[in-house]
Amino acid sequence: MCQLIKFLFEKLPDIYYKTGSFYTVVKTMDELKFCQQCNQRHKCQEVYRQLGKTEGPSVVFKVVVAFLLPLVVFIGALAAFEGILAGAINSKEMRTALSFLLALPVTFVCIFVLKAINRQVGKNK
């Protein structure tokens, strides 16, 4: 494996081609003919085959909870505090700043609750 890394870094300028505004690798290991000289090529190819067939549970729900839910909570809290403070504070700038400052702790509480739930679910597995 060290030989592969050394070979790739020696040939780095040769394997990158400019396509549009992005640099992409356009040669594969087969095109470089490096695997044919390796005495462990069968093990390496088998590992890549097994990695390609790996199946696991969907992470969509976890991604939504981790990234989108705190954003939705923050935006909802910001809108709610903006509406609540509309009758109490006449200055729009002050109302916006105060709404922002009140929405932050609500969002942090949501994040901490989600972390606690995640720890509980992790312990139960």
A tleap script that builds the chain and sets N, CA, C and O, in Angstrom:
source leaprc.protein.ff14SB
mol = sequence {
  NMET CYS GLN LEU ILE LYS PHE LEU PHE GLU
  LYS LEU PRO ASP ILE TYR TYR LYS THR GLY
  SER PHE TYR THR VAL VAL LYS THR MET ASP
  GLU LEU LYS PHE CYS GLN GLN CYS ASN GLN
  ARG HIE LYS CYS GLN GLU VAL TYR ARG GLN
  LEU GLY LYS THR GLU GLY PRO SER VAL VAL
  PHE LYS VAL VAL VAL ALA PHE LEU LEU PRO
  LEU VAL VAL PHE ILE GLY ALA LEU ALA ALA
  PHE GLU GLY ILE LEU ALA GLY ALA ILE ASN
  SER LYS GLU MET ARG THR ALA LEU SER PHE
  LEU LEU ALA LEU PRO VAL THR PHE VAL CYS
  ILE PHE VAL LEU LYS ALA ILE ASN ARG GLN
  VAL GLY LYS ASN CLYS
}
set mol.1.N position { 0.824 -1.181 0.000 }
set mol.1.CA position { 0.000 0.000 0.000 }
set mol.1.C position { 0.874 1.253 0.000 }
set mol.1.O position { 0.530 2.255 -0.628 }
set mol.2.N position { 2.015 1.194 0.712 }
set mol.2.CA position { 2.933 2.341 0.732 }
set mol.2.C position { 3.484 2.617 -0.653 }
set mol.2.O position { 3.700 3.769 -1.029 }
set mol.3.N position { 3.711 1.539 -1.419 }
set mol.3.CA position { 4.210 1.731 -2.777 }
set mol.3.C position { 3.188 2.459 -3.632 }
set mol.3.O position { 3.542 3.298 -4.461 }
set mol.4.N position { 1.933 2.138 -3.428 }
set mol.4.CA position { 0.867 2.797 -4.179 }
set mol.4.C position { 0.825 4.284 -3.865 }
set mol.4.O position { 0.725 5.106 -4.777 }
set mol.5.N position { 0.899 4.638 -2.594 }
set mol.5.CA position { 0.852 6.045 -2.198 }
set mol.5.C position { 2.057 6.786 -2.753 }
set mol.5.O position { 1.921 7.891 -3.279 }
set mol.6.N position { 3.237 6.185 -2.639 }
set mol.6.CA position { 4.454 6.800 -3.168 }
set mol.6.C position { 4.333 6.989 -4.676 }
set mol.6.O position { 4.688 8.044 -5.202 }
set mol.7.N position { 3.834 5.973 -5.368 }
set mol.7.CA position { 3.685 6.044 -6.819 }
set mol.7.C position { 2.715 7.146 -7.217 }
set mol.7.O position { 2.972 7.894 -8.160 }
set mol.8.N position { 1.592 7.247 -6.496 }
set mol.8.CA position { 0.600 8.267 -6.827 }
set mol.8.C position { 1.146 9.674 -6.604 }
set mol.8.O position { 0.870 10.571 -7.400 }
set mol.9.N position { 1.911 9.882 -5.544 }
set mol.9.CA position { 2.452 11.207 -5.294 }
set mol.9.C position { 3.566 11.568 -6.277 }
set mol.9.O position { 3.763 12.740 -6.596 }
set mol.10.N position { 4.288 10.560 -6.753 }
set mol.10.CA position { 5.297 10.829 -7.768 }
set mol.10.C position { 4.645 11.207 -9.097 }
set mol.10.O position { 5.161 12.048 -9.833 }
set mol.11.N position { 3.513 10.582 -9.394 }
set mol.11.CA position { 2.827 10.798 -10.664 }
set mol.11.C position { 1.668 11.799 -10.550 }
set mol.11.O position { 0.857 11.896 -11.470 }
set mol.12.N position { 1.575 12.536 -9.452 }
set mol.12.CA position { 0.438 13.412 -9.216 }
set mol.12.C position { 0.183 14.389 -10.359 }
set mol.12.O position { -0.968 14.528 -10.772 }
set mol.13.N position { 1.192 15.071 -10.890 }
set mol.13.CA position { 0.901 15.985 -11.998 }
set mol.13.C position { 0.376 15.264 -13.235 }
set mol.13.O position { -0.345 15.861 -14.035 }
set mol.14.N position { 0.724 13.995 -13.405 }
set mol.14.CA position { 0.321 13.248 -14.592 }
set mol.14.C position { -1.119 12.756 -14.523 }
set mol.14.O position { -1.728 12.519 -15.567 }
set mol.15.N position { -1.687 12.593 -13.325 }
set mol.15.CA position { -3.012 11.994 -13.247 }
set mol.15.C position { -4.120 13.021 -13.083 }
set mol.15.O position { -5.290 12.640 -13.045 }
set mol.16.N position { -3.802 14.310 -12.982 }
set mol.16.CA position { -4.826 15.340 -12.882 }
set mol.16.C position { -4.868 16.120 -14.188 }
set mol.16.O position { -3.839 16.565 -14.696 }
set mol.17.N position { -6.054 16.276 -14.714 }
set mol.17.CA position { -6.238 17.051 -15.930 }
set mol.17.C position { -7.276 18.124 -15.668 }
set mol.17.O position { -8.223 17.909 -14.912 }
set mol.18.N position { -7.104 19.260 -16.279 }
set mol.18.CA position { -8.053 20.351 -16.071 }
set mol.18.C position { -9.231 20.157 -17.006 }
set mol.18.O position { -9.068 20.049 -18.221 }
set mol.19.N position { -10.429 20.116 -16.419 }
set mol.19.CA position { -11.653 20.034 -17.206 }
set mol.19.C position { -12.552 21.153 -16.733 }
set mol.19.O position { -13.095 21.087 -15.630 }
set mol.20.N position { -12.717 22.163 -17.537 }
set mol.20.CA position { -13.501 23.317 -17.107 }
set mol.20.C position { -12.751 24.042 -16.009 }
set mol.20.O position { -11.578 24.380 -16.169 }
set mol.21.N position { -13.423 24.282 -14.896 }
set mol.21.CA position { -12.771 24.956 -13.775 }
set mol.21.C position { -12.448 23.988 -12.650 }
set mol.21.O position { -12.068 24.414 -11.559 }
set mol.22.N position { -12.593 22.683 -12.899 }
set mol.22.CA position { -12.346 21.673 -11.872 }
set mol.22.C position { -11.214 20.754 -12.300 }
set mol.22.O position { -11.061 20.441 -13.481 }
set mol.23.N position { -10.426 20.329 -11.324 }
set mol.23.CA position { -9.410 19.314 -11.563 }
set mol.23.C position { -9.970 17.983 -11.111 }
set mol.23.O position { -10.388 17.835 -9.962 }
set mol.24.N position { -9.979 17.031 -11.996 }
set mol.24.CA position { -10.533 15.726 -11.655 }
set mol.24.C position { -9.528 14.642 -12.003 }
set mol.24.O position { -8.720 14.782 -12.921 }
set mol.25.N position { -9.601 13.573 -11.255 }
set mol.25.CA position { -8.763 12.425 -11.555 }
set mol.25.C position { -9.423 11.678 -12.692 }
set mol.25.O position { -10.574 11.257 -12.581 }
set mol.26.N position { -8.705 11.514 -13.775 }
set mol.26.CA position { -9.296 10.856 -14.934 }
set mol.26.C position { -8.683 9.495 -15.205 }
set mol.26.O position { -9.176 8.764 -16.064 }
set mol.27.N position { -7.638 9.138 -14.507 }
set mol.27.CA position { -7.049 7.817 -14.690 }
set mol.27.C position { -7.348 6.984 -13.460 }
set mol.27.O position { -7.297 7.487 -12.337 }
set mol.28.N position { -7.652 5.742 -13.660 }
set mol.28.CA position { -7.871 4.834 -12.546 }
set mol.28.C position { -6.616 4.019 -12.325 }
set mol.28.O position { -5.654 4.109 -13.088 }
set mol.29.N position { -6.639 3.217 -11.259 }
set mol.29.CA position { -5.479 2.382 -10.976 }
set mol.29.C position { -5.200 1.413 -12.124 }
set mol.29.O position { -4.044 1.077 -12.383 }
set mol.30.N position { -6.249 0.964 -12.811 }
set mol.30.CA position { -6.041 0.050 -13.936 }
set mol.30.C position { -5.293 0.744 -15.060 }
set mol.30.O position { -4.436 0.143 -15.709 }
set mol.31.N position { -5.618 2.009 -15.289 }
set mol.31.CA position { -4.938 2.745 -16.341 }
set mol.31.C position { -3.478 3.006 -15.991 }
set mol.31.O position { -2.631 3.106 -16.879 }
set mol.32.N position { -3.184 3.117 -14.693 }
set mol.32.CA position { -1.808 3.335 -14.273 }
set mol.32.C position { -1.000 2.050 -14.295 }
set mol.32.O position { 0.227 2.099 -14.208 }
set mol.33.N position { -1.644 0.920 -14.407 }
set mol.33.CA position { -1.015 -0.391 -14.473 }
set mol.33.C position { -0.167 -0.691 -13.247 }
set mol.33.O position { 0.790 -1.461 -13.334 }
set mol.34.N position { -0.496 -0.104 -12.121 }
set mol.34.CA position { 0.281 -0.327 -10.910 }
set mol.34.C position { -0.104 -1.637 -10.238 }
set mol.34.O position { 0.753 -2.322 -9.679 }
set mol.35.N position { -1.372 -1.990 -10.288 }
set mol.35.CA position { -1.849 -3.203 -9.614 }
set mol.35.C position { -1.229 -4.461 -10.215 }
set mol.35.O position { -1.062 -5.460 -9.516 }
set mol.36.N position { -0.897 -4.424 -11.470 }
set mol.36.CA position { -0.341 -5.613 -12.120 }
set mol.36.C position { 1.040 -5.979 -11.573 }
set mol.36.O position { 1.449 -7.138 -11.644 }
set mol.37.N position { 1.752 -5.000 -11.032 }
set mol.37.CA position { 3.080 -5.252 -10.482 }
set mol.37.C position { 3.041 -5.585 -8.992 }
set mol.37.O position { 4.053 -6.004 -8.432 }
set mol.38.N position { 1.915 -5.409 -8.355 }
set mol.38.CA position { 1.799 -5.591 -6.907 }
set mol.38.C position { 1.574 -7.070 -6.578 }
set mol.38.O position { 0.778 -7.742 -7.235 }
set mol.39.N position { 2.281 -7.573 -5.556 }
set mol.39.CA position { 2.097 -8.975 -5.184 }
set mol.39.C position { 0.865 -9.174 -4.298 }
set mol.39.O position { 0.507 -10.318 -4.015 }
set mol.40.N position { 0.205 -8.104 -3.853 }
set mol.40.CA position { -0.999 -8.211 -3.029 }
set mol.40.C position { -2.233 -7.713 -3.785 }
set mol.40.O position { -3.218 -7.324 -3.158 }
set mol.41.N position { -2.196 -7.719 -5.107 }
set mol.41.CA position { -3.288 -7.134 -5.876 }
set mol.41.C position { -4.616 -7.859 -5.670 }
set mol.41.O position { -5.671 -7.229 -5.732 }
set mol.42.N position { -4.584 -9.156 -5.428 }
set mol.42.CA position { -5.835 -9.891 -5.242 }
set mol.42.C position { -6.504 -9.502 -3.932 }
set mol.42.O position { -7.725 -9.356 -3.876 }
set mol.43.N position { -5.713 -9.333 -2.880 }
set mol.43.CA position { -6.268 -8.910 -1.590 }
set mol.43.C position { -6.835 -7.501 -1.697 }
set mol.43.O position { -7.921 -7.225 -1.186 }
set mol.44.N position { -6.115 -6.626 -2.349 }
set mol.44.CA position { -6.535 -5.232 -2.493 }
set mol.44.C position { -7.845 -5.150 -3.280 }
set mol.44.O position { -8.771 -4.444 -2.881 }
set mol.45.N position { -7.916 -5.863 -4.378 }
set mol.45.CA position { -9.126 -5.837 -5.196 }
set mol.45.C position { -10.312 -6.424 -4.441 }
set mol.45.O position { -11.434 -5.940 -4.588 }
set mol.46.N position { -10.084 -7.447 -3.645 }
set mol.46.CA position { -11.160 -8.052 -2.860 }
set mol.46.C position { -11.671 -7.081 -1.806 }
set mol.46.O position { -12.874 -7.013 -1.557 }
set mol.47.N position { -10.769 -6.332 -1.188 }
set mol.47.CA position { -11.179 -5.337 -0.187 }
set mol.47.C position { -12.065 -4.287 -0.836 }
set mol.47.O position { -13.106 -3.932 -0.282 }
set mol.48.N position { -11.672 -3.781 -2.004 }
set mol.48.CA position { -12.482 -2.778 -2.685 }
set mol.48.C position { -13.832 -3.349 -3.123 }
set mol.48.O position { -14.838 -2.640 -3.095 }
set mol.49.N position { -13.865 -4.608 -3.523 }
set mol.49.CA position { -15.138 -5.243 -3.880 }
set mol.49.C position { -16.061 -5.317 -2.666 }
set mol.49.O position { -17.250 -5.013 -2.760 }
set mol.50.N position { -15.501 -5.724 -1.523 }
set mol.50.CA position { -16.311 -5.831 -0.304 }
set mol.50.C position { -16.804 -4.463 0.147 }
set mol.50.O position { -17.945 -4.341 0.591 }
set mol.51.N position { -15.966 -3.429 0.042 }
set mol.51.CA position { -16.384 -2.084 0.424 }
set mol.51.C position { -17.510 -1.581 -0.476 }
set mol.51.O position { -18.403 -0.867 -0.019 }
set mol.52.N position { -17.466 -1.949 -1.736 }
set mol.52.CA position { -18.520 -1.538 -2.666 }
set mol.52.C position { -19.843 -2.212 -2.383 }
set mol.52.O position { -20.895 -1.669 -2.721 }
set mol.53.N position { -19.817 -3.382 -1.772 }
set mol.53.CA position { -21.043 -4.124 -1.478 }
set mol.53.C position { -21.567 -3.864 -0.067 }
set mol.53.O position { -22.581 -4.437 0.331 }
set mol.54.N position { -20.890 -3.014 0.686 }
set mol.54.CA position { -21.288 -2.747 2.067 }
set mol.54.C position { -22.646 -2.069 2.095 }
set mol.54.O position { -22.883 -1.090 1.387 }
set mol.55.N position { -23.520 -2.596 2.913 }
set mol.55.CA position { -24.847 -1.995 3.079 }
set mol.55.C position { -25.036 -1.658 4.543 }
set mol.55.O position { -24.584 -2.392 5.422 }
set mol.56.N position { -25.688 -0.575 4.796 }
set mol.56.CA position { -25.927 -0.161 6.169 }
set mol.56.C position { -27.262 0.562 6.267 }
set mol.56.O position { -27.953 0.758 5.267 }
set mol.57.N position { -27.606 0.946 7.466 }
set mol.57.CA position { -28.872 1.655 7.634 }
set mol.57.C position { -28.799 3.058 7.025 }
set mol.57.O position { -27.724 3.645 6.902 }
set mol.58.N position { -29.942 3.565 6.658 }
set mol.58.CA position { -30.020 4.900 6.084 }
set mol.58.C position { -29.698 5.944 7.151 }
set mol.58.O position { -30.126 5.828 8.299 }
set mol.59.N position { -28.951 6.947 6.760 }
set mol.59.CA position { -28.579 8.005 7.691 }
set mol.59.C position { -29.365 9.286 7.439 }
set mol.59.O position { -29.054 10.329 8.015 }
set mol.60.N position { -30.369 9.214 6.591 }
set mol.60.CA position { -31.151 10.401 6.239 }
set mol.60.C position { -31.805 11.002 7.479 }
set mol.60.O position { -31.759 12.217 7.674 }
set mol.61.N position { -32.402 10.177 8.305 }
set mol.61.CA position { -33.069 10.677 9.501 }
set mol.61.C position { -32.077 11.370 10.429 }
set mol.61.O position { -32.370 12.437 10.967 }
set mol.62.N position { -30.908 10.768 10.617 }
set mol.62.CA position { -29.888 11.360 11.495 }
set mol.62.C position { -29.383 12.695 10.938 }
set mol.62.O position { -29.140 13.634 11.695 }
set mol.63.N position { -29.229 12.772 9.628 }
set mol.63.CA position { -28.775 14.015 9.002 }
set mol.63.C position { -29.809 15.116 9.183 }
set mol.63.O position { -29.465 16.255 9.498 }
set mol.64.N position { -31.072 14.774 8.984 }
set mol.64.CA position { -32.143 15.764 9.164 }
set mol.64.C position { -32.173 16.257 10.601 }
set mol.64.O position { -32.280 17.458 10.848 }
set mol.65.N position { -32.077 15.332 11.552 }
set mol.65.CA position { -32.114 15.711 12.964 }
set mol.65.C position { -30.894 16.540 13.332 }
set mol.65.O position { -31.014 17.522 14.064 }
set mol.66.N position { -29.731 16.163 12.840 }
set mol.66.CA position { -28.497 16.843 13.237 }
set mol.66.C position { -28.332 18.220 12.606 }
set mol.66.O position { -27.804 19.130 13.246 }
set mol.67.N position { -28.771 18.388 11.374 }
set mol.67.CA position { -28.497 19.640 10.678 }
set mol.67.C position { -29.733 20.500 10.444 }
set mol.67.O position { -29.703 21.707 10.685 }
set mol.68.N position { -30.802 19.898 9.983 }
set mol.68.CA position { -31.966 20.700 9.618 }
set mol.68.C position { -32.839 21.066 10.808 }
set mol.68.O position { -33.358 22.181 10.863 }
set mol.69.N position { -33.014 20.163 11.754 }
set mol.69.CA position { -33.897 20.451 12.887 }
set mol.69.C position { -33.435 21.663 13.701 }
set mol.69.O position { -34.268 22.508 14.029 }
set mol.70.N position { -32.136 21.790 14.045 }
set mol.70.CA position { -31.726 23.007 14.759 }
set mol.70.C position { -31.962 24.290 13.957 }
set mol.70.O position { -32.305 25.323 14.532 }
set mol.71.N position { -31.784 24.232 12.650 }
set mol.71.CA position { -32.056 25.408 11.822 }
set mol.71.C position { -33.531 25.769 11.835 }
set mol.71.O position { -33.895 26.939 11.948 }
set mol.72.N position { -34.374 24.754 11.719 }
set mol.72.CA position { -35.821 24.991 11.735 }
set mol.72.C position { -36.256 25.537 13.098 }
set mol.72.O position { -37.083 26.446 13.173 }
set mol.73.N position { -35.693 24.978 14.171 }
set mol.73.CA position { -36.024 25.469 15.516 }
set mol.73.C position { -35.590 26.921 15.668 }
set mol.73.O position { -36.333 27.735 16.217 }
set mol.74.N position { -34.388 27.257 15.185 }
set mol.74.CA position { -33.905 28.632 15.298 }
set mol.74.C position { -34.793 29.589 14.518 }
set mol.74.O position { -35.174 30.641 15.030 }
set mol.75.N position { -35.123 29.232 13.290 }
set mol.75.CA position { -35.964 30.114 12.468 }
set mol.75.C position { -37.352 30.248 13.074 }
set mol.75.O position { -37.918 31.341 13.096 }
set mol.76.N position { -37.907 29.135 13.568 }
set mol.76.CA position { -39.225 29.195 14.209 }
set mol.76.C position { -39.201 30.032 15.477 }
set mol.76.O position { -40.114 30.822 15.715 }
set mol.77.N position { -38.160 29.868 16.299 }
set mol.77.CA position { -38.051 30.664 17.526 }
set mol.77.C position { -37.852 32.134 17.190 }
set mol.77.O position { -38.417 33.001 17.857 }
set mol.78.N position { -37.072 32.421 16.184 }
set mol.78.CA position { -36.851 33.809 15.761 }
set mol.78.C position { -38.160 34.454 15.315 }
set mol.78.O position { -38.460 35.586 15.691 }
set mol.79.N position { -38.929 33.737 14.520 }
set mol.79.CA position { -40.219 34.266 14.068 }
set mol.79.C position { -41.195 34.425 15.236 }
set mol.79.O position { -41.925 35.414 15.311 }
set mol.80.N position { -41.204 33.457 16.135 }
set mol.80.CA position { -42.114 33.535 17.282 }
set mol.80.C position { -41.756 34.711 18.176 }
set mol.80.O position { -42.642 35.465 18.579 }
set mol.81.N position { -40.488 34.884 18.494 }
set mol.81.CA position { -40.090 36.005 19.343 }
set mol.81.C position { -40.294 37.345 18.647 }
set mol.81.O position { -40.616 38.341 19.294 }
set mol.82.N position { -40.111 37.369 17.347 }
set mol.82.CA position { -40.373 38.602 16.592 }
set mol.82.C position { -41.842 38.988 16.705 }
set mol.82.O position { -42.169 40.160 16.892 }
set mol.83.N position { -42.725 38.003 16.591 }
set mol.83.CA position { -44.156 38.283 16.729 }
set mol.83.C position { -44.545 38.676 18.148 }
set mol.83.O position { -45.366 39.573 18.340 }
set mol.84.N position { -43.962 38.010 19.141 }
set mol.84.CA position { -44.276 38.323 20.534 }
set mol.84.C position { -43.799 39.727 20.890 }
set mol.84.O position { -44.504 40.475 21.567 }
set mol.85.N position { -42.599 40.080 20.431 }
set mol.85.CA position { -42.026 41.380 20.781 }
set mol.85.C position { -42.547 42.519 19.915 }
set mol.85.O position { -42.241 43.679 20.187 }
set mol.86.N position { -43.326 42.219 18.880 }
set mol.86.CA position { -43.832 43.263 17.991 }
set mol.86.C position { -44.707 44.268 18.737 }
set mol.86.O position { -44.665 45.466 18.456 }
set mol.87.N position { -45.493 43.777 19.683 }
set mol.87.CA position { -46.355 44.692 20.436 }
set mol.87.C position { -45.638 45.391 21.571 }
set mol.87.O position { -46.093 46.439 22.029 }
set mol.88.N position { -44.528 44.839 22.039 }
set mol.88.CA position { -43.847 45.399 23.205 }
set mol.88.C position { -42.745 46.391 22.849 }
set mol.88.O position { -42.519 47.347 23.591 }
set mol.89.N position { -42.063 46.184 21.738 }
set mol.89.CA position { -40.938 47.053 21.361 }
set mol.89.C position { -41.236 47.688 20.012 }
set mol.89.O position { -41.571 47.004 19.045 }
set mol.90.N position { -41.106 49.025 19.965 }
set mol.90.CA position { -41.420 49.744 18.732 }
set mol.90.C position { -40.249 49.779 17.755 }
set mol.90.O position { -40.471 49.807 16.544 }
set mol.91.N position { -39.014 49.778 18.243 }
set mol.91.CA position { -37.832 49.842 17.390 }
set mol.91.C position { -37.608 48.490 16.705 }
set mol.91.O position { -37.420 47.466 17.361 }
set mol.92.N position { -37.633 48.515 15.391 }
set mol.92.CA position { -37.486 47.267 14.634 }
set mol.92.C position { -36.105 46.653 14.841 }
set mol.92.O position { -35.991 45.435 14.975 }
set mol.93.N position { -35.055 47.472 14.871 }
set mol.93.CA position { -33.696 46.955 15.064 }
set mol.93.C position { -33.549 46.296 16.430 }
set mol.93.O position { -32.961 45.221 16.551 }
set mol.94.N position { -34.085 46.946 17.451 }
set mol.94.CA position { -34.002 46.399 18.806 }
set mol.94.C position { -34.802 45.102 18.909 }
set mol.94.O position { -34.372 44.150 19.559 }
set mol.95.N position { -35.961 45.073 18.268 }
set mol.95.CA position { -36.808 43.879 18.290 }
set mol.95.C position { -36.106 42.701 17.595 }
set mol.95.O position { -36.152 41.571 18.080 }
set mol.96.N position { -35.459 42.979 16.460 }
set mol.96.CA position { -34.745 41.936 15.728 }
set mol.96.C position { -33.564 41.406 16.540 }
set mol.96.O position { -33.362 40.195 16.628 }
set mol.97.N position { -32.789 42.310 17.131 }
set mol.97.CA position { -31.632 41.896 17.934 }
set mol.97.C position { -32.067 41.080 19.145 }
set mol.97.O position { -31.459 40.054 19.451 }
set mol.98.N position { -33.099 41.522 19.826 }
set mol.98.CA position { -33.589 40.806 21.000 }
set mol.98.C position { -34.185 39.450 20.608 }
set mol.98.O position { -34.010 38.465 21.326 }
set mol.99.N position { -34.878 39.398 19.491 }
set mol.99.CA position { -35.423 38.126 19.003 }
set mol.99.C position { -34.305 37.139 18.702 }
set mol.99.O position { -34.400 35.953 19.017 }
set mol.100.N position { -33.239 37.653 18.081 }
set mol.100.CA position { -32.082 36.817 17.772 }
set mol.100.C position { -31.447 36.290 19.056 }
set mol.100.O position { -31.144 35.101 19.158 }
set mol.101.N position { -31.249 37.163 20.024 }
set mol.101.CA position { -30.629 36.754 21.288 }
set mol.101.C position { -31.496 35.781 22.081 }
set mol.101.O position { -30.965 34.953 22.821 }
set mol.102.N position { -32.806 35.861 21.943 }
set mol.102.CA position { -33.689 34.922 22.628 }
set mol.102.C position { -33.805 33.589 21.875 }
set mol.102.O position { -34.025 32.545 22.489 }
set mol.103.N position { -33.658 33.627 20.556 }
set mol.103.CA position { -33.770 32.404 19.758 }
set mol.103.C position { -32.531 31.523 19.912 }
set mol.103.O position { -32.624 30.300 19.798 }
set mol.104.N position { -31.380 32.128 20.167 }
set mol.104.CA position { -30.150 31.341 20.333 }
set mol.104.C position { -30.235 30.359 21.496 }
set mol.104.O position { -29.944 29.179 21.298 }
set mol.105.N position { -30.622 30.787 22.708 }
set mol.105.CA position { -30.699 29.803 23.796 }
set mol.105.C position { -31.729 28.699 23.540 }
set mol.105.O position { -31.526 27.552 23.938 }
set mol.106.N position { -32.820 29.046 22.882 }
set mol.106.CA position { -33.830 28.028 22.563 }
set mol.106.C position { -33.216 26.976 21.644 }
set mol.106.O position { -33.450 25.780 21.814 }
set mol.107.N position { -32.435 27.425 20.678 }
set mol.107.CA position { -31.782 26.499 19.753 }
set mol.107.C position { -30.754 25.641 20.475 }
set mol.107.O position { -30.668 24.439 20.227 }
set mol.108.N position { -29.970 26.248 21.372 }
set mol.108.CA position { -28.978 25.477 22.122 }
set mol.108.C position { -29.654 24.444 23.024 }
set mol.108.O position { -29.150 23.330 23.169 }
set mol.109.N position { -30.759 24.791 23.615 }
set mol.109.CA position { -31.498 23.825 24.442 }
set mol.109.C position { -31.974 22.665 23.573 }
set mol.109.O position { -31.899 21.505 23.980 }
set mol.110.N position { -32.459 22.980 22.390 }
set mol.110.CA position { -32.892 21.933 21.455 }
set mol.110.C position { -31.732 21.005 21.116 }
set mol.110.O position { -31.903 19.786 21.097 }
set mol.111.N position { -30.561 21.563 20.850 }
set mol.111.CA position { -29.392 20.757 20.509 }
set mol.111.C position { -28.997 19.862 21.680 }
set mol.111.O position { -28.700 18.683 21.490 }
set mol.112.N position { -28.994 20.420 22.890 }
set mol.112.CA position { -28.635 19.612 24.066 }
set mol.112.C position { -29.651 18.498 24.314 }
set mol.112.O position { -29.273 17.395 24.711 }
set mol.113.N position { -30.929 18.773 24.087 }
set mol.113.CA position { -31.965 17.742 24.244 }
set mol.113.C position { -31.752 16.636 23.202 }
set mol.113.O position { -31.863 15.451 23.517 }
set mol.114.N position { -31.448 17.030 21.974 }
set mol.114.CA position { -31.195 16.032 20.930 }
set mol.114.C position { -29.970 15.177 21.259 }
set mol.114.O position { -29.968 13.971 21.014 }
set mol.115.N position { -28.923 15.809 21.819 }
set mol.115.CA position { -27.744 15.041 22.216 }
set mol.115.C position { -28.083 14.056 23.331 }
set mol.115.O position { -27.620 12.915 23.313 }
set mol.116.N position { -28.895 14.494 24.307 }
set mol.116.CA position { -29.276 13.605 25.409 }
set mol.116.C position { -30.098 12.425 24.893 }
set mol.116.O position { -29.898 11.288 25.319 }
set mol.117.N position { -31.005 12.698 23.989 }
set mol.117.CA position { -31.815 11.625 23.400 }
set mol.117.C position { -30.910 10.663 22.626 }
set mol.117.O position { -31.080 9.446 22.704 }
set mol.118.N position { -29.954 11.212 21.884 }
set mol.118.CA position { -29.035 10.381 21.112 }
set mol.118.C position { -28.197 9.493 22.020 }
set mol.118.O position { -27.941 8.337 21.685 }
set mol.119.N position { -27.766 10.019 23.166 }
set mol.119.CA position { -27.007 9.201 24.111 }
set mol.119.C position { -27.866 8.078 24.673 }
set mol.119.O position { -27.397 6.948 24.809 }
set mol.120.N position { -29.121 8.378 25.000 }
set mol.120.CA position { -30.030 7.350 25.525 }
set mol.120.C position { -30.273 6.248 24.499 }
set mol.120.O position { -30.273 5.063 24.834 }
set mol.121.N position { -30.477 6.651 23.254 }
set mol.121.CA position { -30.723 5.665 22.204 }
set mol.121.C position { -29.464 4.833 21.989 }
set mol.121.O position { -29.550 3.628 21.752 }
set mol.122.N position { -28.288 5.471 22.069 }
set mol.122.CA position { -27.028 4.740 21.916 }
set mol.122.C position { -26.784 3.734 23.019 }
set mol.122.O position { -26.235 2.663 22.762 }
set mol.123.N position { -27.182 4.054 24.252 }
set mol.123.CA position { -27.013 3.128 25.365 }
set mol.123.C position { -27.955 1.940 25.264 }
set mol.123.O position { -27.609 0.836 25.684 }
set mol.124.N position { -29.141 2.157 24.711 }
set mol.124.CA position { -30.138 1.091 24.602 }
set mol.124.C position { -29.785 0.079 23.512 }
set mol.124.O position { -30.300 -1.039 23.533 }
set mol.125.N position { -28.936 0.434 22.578 }
set mol.125.CA position { -28.606 -0.493 21.492 }
set mol.125.C position { -27.661 -1.539 21.913 }
set mol.125.O position { -27.287 -2.394 21.110 }
savepdb mol mol.pdb
quit
